[in-house]
Amino acid sequence: MGLFRKSRTENQPAPIEGIDTLLCDLDGVVYRGANAVPHAVDAINAYASQGIRVGYITNNASRTDAAVAAQLAGFGLHTAAEDVVTSPQAAVHLLREHLAPDGLVLVVGGDGLVDELTKAGYRVTRSADDTPDAVVQGFAQDVGWAHLAEASFALTREIPWIATNQDWTIPVARGIAPGNGTLVSAVHTAVQKLPIVAGKPETPLFETAVERFDAKSALMIGDRLDTDIKGAKRAGIRSALVLTGIDGPKQLIAAGPDERPDYILEDMRGIAEPYPAVTVTHPRAEVVEAKVGSAHVVLDGVTLSVRSRSHDRIDVIRASCAAIWNSDKLIYALEIPESMLRAWNPETDSANGAA
């Protein structure tokens, strides 16, 4: 079951069919800032009541699993600490392959990282003068030059360096700010070494989640192609992108083969809804046509055009992605209608809005 399975039927099964575990990203999927994403809480609770295991996986290294679970519970989700898999937990899982418990670890990051290292039996320091056995680096808002310098000093020796994640940006209340990847890059520039990475899009975080939940058939729900979807594909897990967070139509159309989700959904409710059949004709030819519901899109040479309008903009997006992804055209050379590139707006682009 996938996004571009050719079918003569009107719909494919719902994405949730055959799934025993839902793996949910947090920001942009469950909540945005201080508010829950519309429909997310009710949908997740409904899936859990049907016996589907729901786990939350996050690259956020600044908070403990208990703190994340408490936040989710505040939105009305039935969540405990063991339901949350964090990049610090995946980092500790990786660290065990390089350093036995009781080793001394220089930490760049916040309470979430210190908590997981301590629970695993490691000793923690903030100074390179203590001759640490490894460096583990994660994000915290108070990380500054002095912390990065200590990591650089420690890494003049050949010791393991593990980064919880390499997210270049992080969404905050005032906008988009530099993320852990930016801070890791600063240390890399100083020491000319690369870390081992635990978080999305690398596979250790997904492997830790699959092991934790004993998942046999998982579905990853994310809002970012470069972390959630790319990581799921690397880990061999089906994925769905919900248009409630960072990435929207513009990013989807331009997505490379390793960042293309199995499903494109408006929000979390779509997981339980039959998925529309996507029909592609003349793939990889000069003319590629794609149909989803009443949406009909044609890629003729380098020009993408919408030949018939669906009442659902989501189907136009699905059809446009199908046409482009099944062609051999370079995205930067294509002529795409400006209306296709505008950001998704749930208030005007829902199933009841105009395409």
N, C-alpha and C positions, 0 to 999 in steps of 0.2 A: 504494500500500500504506500503510495507516494504521490507527490504533487502532480506529476505528469503521466500517470498511468493512462494509457489510451483505453477508453471505455465507451460502449454504446449505451450504457445506462445513464440516467439523469444524474444520479448521485453515487458516490462511493461511500463506504461505511464511515461512521464518525471516527475522528482521530483516536478517541478513547477506547474504541473496540479492541479487545485483546490485550489491553494495557493493565498491568498490575501495580505500577508505580508511576506517579507523576513527580517529576523533579522541577521545581519552580524557582526561577530567579526571583529576586526581591524587588528592588527599585525599578519601577517601570512595568512590573508584572503584577505584584501584589499591592504595592503602594507607590505613591509619588509624593516625596517629602513627608508632610505630616498627615496626609490623607490617603485612605484606601482607594485603589483604582476602582472605578465603578464596575459593579457586577462580580469582581474578583472574589470577594469573601464568600458571598452566597454560593457561587459556583464551586469553589474549593470545598466548602463544607458539604455541599451536596455530593461531590465525588467521593469524599472521605466516608460519608454515610453509606455509600454503596460498596464499601469494602476495599476501595483503592487506596493504597499507601501513598501519602503525600509527604514529600520531603522538600526542604528548602535548601538550595545550595547558593553560596555567596562568596564572592571574592573579597568582600569587606573583611579586613584583618584587624580593624580597630576595636571591635566589640566581641564579647563572649557569646557562645551559643545560647546561654541562659538569657542574656540581655536581648538578643534577637527574638527569642521565643516569647519573651514578655511583651515586646513591641507588637508582635503578630497577634498575641492573645488580646491585646488592647484594641485591635481592629475587629475582634469577634471570631478569630480563628482558634480552633481547638489544637493548640500547639504546645509541645514541651521541648526542652533543650535537645533531647535526643533526635528530634525531627529536623534539626538544623545542622548542616554540614558546611563548615567554614574553610576558607583557604588556609588559615593557621593549622587546622586539623590535618589537612592534606600535606602541609609543609612538614609537620611533625612525622607523618607517615613516611615521607621521603627522607627525613633526617635520620630515621632509624636505620636506613640502608648505609649510612655513612658514619654514624656516631652512636655509640652505646649510651644508654641512660646514665646519668651522673656526669656526662660531659658538660663542659662549660660553653655556653652559647652567648655570643654578643647579639643583642636584640636591637634592631631599629624598628620601632613600631609601638603599638599601644597595648592596652590591657588584654585584648583578645589573644594576641600572640604570646604574651607572658603567661597567661593562664593556661594555654594548651601546653606550652613547654614545661611548665611546672608540674602539671598533672601527669605528664609523661616521664617525669623523673629527671629532667635536665636542670642544671644550674644556670642562672641567668646573670649576665653582666651588661653594663652599658659602656665599658671602657676597653679599648684595645690594649691598654697597659696590663690587663689581667691575663694576657696571652690566651684568648679563647680558642676553643677547638673548632668552632664553626661560626658562621654569621647567618642569621635569619632576618630577612628584611620584609616588613609589611607597612601598610599605610597607617598613619595617625595624623591628625590635623596639626599637632605640635612638633612634628618632625622638621628639623631645620638643618642648617649647614653643619653644626657641631656634631649632630648624630651621623650624618652622611660621612663626615670626616673620620669619625671613629671606625666606621665600617671600612673605609678606604685604608686606614692604617692597619687594621687587622688583616686585610686581604693582601698585604704585601707578602704574607706567608701563604703557602699552598694548603689552604683549609677549605672545606666545603662552604659554598655560598648559595643559600636557598632564598628565593623570592616568593612571597605568597602569591603574587600575581603581577601582571604587567599592564594593567589598565592605564591607558595614557591619560584619561580624563575621569572625573568623578562629578556627578550632578549634586549641587548643593542648592540651598534656598535662593541664593543670589545669581545662580547661573552654573556654567560649566567651569570647573577648576582642574588644575593639574592633579593627576592620580599617581598611584604607586609606580607605574611604568616610567613616569617622568623622573621620579626620585631614584629609581634603579638605574636609569640611564645616566644620571649624574655620577653615580658610583662607578659604573662601567667606564665612563669617560676617564675617570681618574686612575683606575687600576688596569684597564684594558683586558678585562675578563668578563665572562658572561655567567649569570647565575643559572642554577637549576630552578625551573618555575613550577609551582604547585597548582596554581589556580587556572581558571578558564583563560584561554582556550586549550591549555595543556590538559592531558588526560588524568593526572592524579586525583584531582577533585572529583571527577566523575567516577573514577574507580573506587574512591573512598565511599561515595554515596551508594553505588551499586552494592558494594560489600555490606555497608551498614544496613540497608533496607532489604537485602537478599532479593534484589530486583531481577526478575527473569525477562520481563518485557517492559521497558521504561519509555517514557516520553518526556523530553525536555521542553519546558515552556520558557521562552526568553524574549527579550525585546532588543537584543543587540546581536547583529550578525557576526561580528568579529570575535566575540567571546562565547556567548551562549550557543549559537548555532554551529559555529566552527568547531568548538570544543565537543559538542555532542556528536558531530559527524566523525571527528577523530576517534571518539570513544565507541563508535558503532551504535549510537543511540538515536532513535528517531526524534525529530524536533519540530516545533511549531513556533513561528514568530507571531507575537501579538502586537497589534499596532497601537499600543497604549504607552509606549515608552520612547526610547531614543531613536531607533531606526524606523523609517517609513518608506513610502513608495520609491523615492529617489534612490535610497540605499539598496532596496530590494532589486530594482531594475539593473543596478550596476554590480550586483553581487557576483563574485567569482564562484567557480564550481565547488569550492570547499566551504562556502558560506551560505549555501542555498537550503532553506528549510524544506521539510516534507510538506508542511502546511502553512498557509498564510491566513491568519485569523484576525477578526476585528478585536476580540477580547476573549476572556477565559470561557465565556459561554460557548464559544464555537467548538470547543473540544468535544462536546457531547452532541453536536449537530452533524447530520450527514454532510460529508464534504462533496462539493460539486465536482462532477467529472470534468476533466480538462482534455480537450481534443486538439491535437496538433497535427497539421498536414504539411507535407513537403518539408520536413525538418532538414536543416543544413543545406537547403537549396537557396536560390536567389530570392524566392518568395516563400515566406513562412506565415501560415495562418494559425490562429489559436482561438478556440471558442470555450467559454465558460458560461453556462446558462444562456442568457440572451446577449452576452458581451461577445463581440466579434472583433478581433484585432488582427491587422495585417502588417507584417514587416516586409516591405518591398524595397529591395536594395538596402539603402541606409535610412529609409523613411518609415517610421512607425505611425500608423493611422488607426483610428477607431472607426470601424465601418457601421456598427450599430451600437446603440447605447443601452446599457443595462441599467435597471433601477438601482443596482447595487454597485457602488464604485469599487468595492472590494473585488467583484468579479472582473472588472476592467483591469485592475491591478494584477490579479492572478493570470489573466489572459495575456497581458503585456509581458509579464515575466516569462510565461511559457514560450511566447514567440521569440523573445530575445535569447533566452537561455538555450533554446533549441536551434539557434543559428550559429554561424561561425563569424559573426560580425563583432568588431571591437566596439565596446560601449561608447568610447569617446568620439567615435566617428558617426554615431547615429543621430538622426534628427527626430527628437521626441517631443510631443506636444507639451507645452508648459503646464497644462492642467494635470498631466500625469506626474509631474515632478513636485507638485506642491505637497506640503506636509499633510498628514492625515489629521482630520479634525472629527472627533467622535460625534460632535453635535450636529454636523452637517453631512458627514460622510458615512453615517450608519446605514444599515440595510434599507432604511426608509428615505434616505437622502438621494439626491441626484448624483449621477455618475459624473 
